[in-house]
Amino acid sequence: MIFDTERLQKWAVGMARHVAKLSKDPSTQVGAVIFDDKRRFVAAGYNGLPRGVEDKASRLENREVKYRLTQHAERNALAFATGNVEGGTIVVTHPPCAQCAGAIIQAGIKHVCYPQPSEAMLKRWGEDFDWARIMFKEAGVEVHEW
């Protein structure tokens, strides 16, 4: 695993948390950073509406509308990658959902790292996280929960 020490794990999660602060989501800010297999930074992303789509408060404060329009941090990081991500590591502030897991697998990422989710996050997204873990296992992607 590319982040084999506690110091490097904290640094990587700290970087993802810093990126998450760019999100305008009033309830959950998510950040993701991607590194290649040599620990070189290749991408960052945060959850938010697609480029050019108005991020008005009325959309962001309505959970149903927000979920329909928002691009997740993992997908944004994959879209903005400046280098090859195959064989790399993605570090996320929250566990990936099943849809993002599919995108991560398709991109060839081999390690997914995130801190243990809160009870509130598990209550809303737990089943989706379970499906993501199943997909990762079947695809041979290593999951590291810190």
Secondary structure, 3 states (H helix, E strand, C coil): CCCCCHHHHHHHHHHHHHHHCCCCCCCCCCEEEEECCCCCEEEEEECECCCCCCCCHHHHCCHHHHHHHCECHHHHHHHCCCCCCCCCEEEECCCCCHHHHHHHHHHCCCEEEECCCCHHHHHHHHHHHHHHHHHHHHHCCEEEEC
